[in-house]
Amino acid sequence: AAGVIQSPRHLIKEKRETATLKCYPISRHDTVYWYQQGPGQDPQFLISFYEKMQSDKGSIPDRFSAQQFSDYHSELNMSSLELGDSALYFCASSKGGGRGNEQYFGPGTRLTVT
Amino acid sequence: EDKVVQSPLSLVVHEGDTVTLNCSYEVTNFRSLLWYKQEKKAPTFLFMLTSSGIEKKSGRLSSILDKKELFSILNITATQTGDSAIYLCAVAIYSGGSNYKLTFGKGTLLTVNP
């Protein structure tokens, strides 16, 4: 079965530009989570969606927004990019609003802000 | 503040050795504890533990949770060079409704030398 798909895999942007990251969850998974992992850091929870509604919010900057669409894919929109936004952005999916808790991670999008 | 602490931070062993990785936690609204293996890509799910004292096993890997003492261990027997990776411990924390999020430890970097 296909795993979590993220696109693009690599992205290079300049400061103050905008970026959009996409995540396609595992089939029949209805919950999507976004994590940010800086160099040498553990993944930090940003935001999650269950059944197209925001379900929880972590350390997500106000410059970032996200949504989940009717086909359960999710997009993370990042504006006014800063150098410190350079990181690996992981999307994870699970089934059942997190009750299953087994979050499966996508390959990540490596964002480099220059 | 929710806290997940892993030890050791780094470990170097020879092929064939047995290793034990530790994860302790102090969180509110604990739901489950998960172990992931991260190489140069996305964290790969290993185990999810919700009940104390029940060992989960997959090949040479096994893990157990102690909810009274608030810790878990991950054992790897007969280590191979392919086991070299960062092992992440994460705690799923209930945050209301049907919402959960993962809080990660800093990880243990395991290097297995031939």
Contacts between the chains, C-beta under 8 A, distances in Angstrom:
chain1	res1	chain2	res2	distance
A	4	B	42	7.9
A	33	B	101	7.0
A	33	B	102	7.3
A	35	B	102	7.7
A	41	B	106	7.9
A	42	B	88	6.5
A	42	B	104	3.9
A	42	B	105	6.3
A	42	B	106	5.2
A	42	B	107	5.9
A	43	B	43	7.1
A	43	B	88	7.6
A	43	B	102	7.5
A	43	B	104	5.2
A	44	B	104	7.7
A	45	B	101	4.6
A	45	B	102	6.2
A	45	B	103	7.1
A	48	B	99	6.9
A	48	B	101	6.2
A	50	B	98	6.1
A	50	B	99	7.0
A	55	B	97	6.8
A	55	B	98	7.0
A	55	B	99	4.4
A	56	B	95	5.1
A	56	B	96	8.0
A	56	B	99	4.4
A	56	B	100	7.6
A	56	B	101	5.2
A	58	B	101	6.2
A	90	B	42	5.9
A	90	B	43	7.4
A	92	B	102	7.8
A	96	B	98	7.6
A	97	B	97	7.7
A	97	B	98	3.2
A	97	B	99	7.1
A	97	B	100	7.9
A	98	B	92	7.1
A	98	B	98	6.2
A	98	B	99	6.2
A	98	B	100	3.5
A	98	B	101	7.8
A	99	B	98	6.3
A	99	B	100	7.7
A	101	B	31	6.0
A	101	B	32	4.8
A	101	B	34	7.0
A	101	B	48	5.9
A	101	B	50	7.8
A	101	B	92	4.5
A	101	B	100	6.0
A	102	B	34	7.3
A	102	B	45	6.1
A	102	B	48	5.3
A	103	B	34	7.3
A	103	B	45	7.4
A	103	B	92	7.9
A	103	B	102	6.2
A	104	B	45	5.8
A	105	B	36	7.5
A	105	B	42	4.0
A	105	B	43	4.8
A	105	B	44	7.4
A	105	B	45	7.5
A	106	B	42	5.8
A	107	B	41	5.5
A	107	B	42	4.9
A	108	B	41	6.7
A	108	B	42	5.3
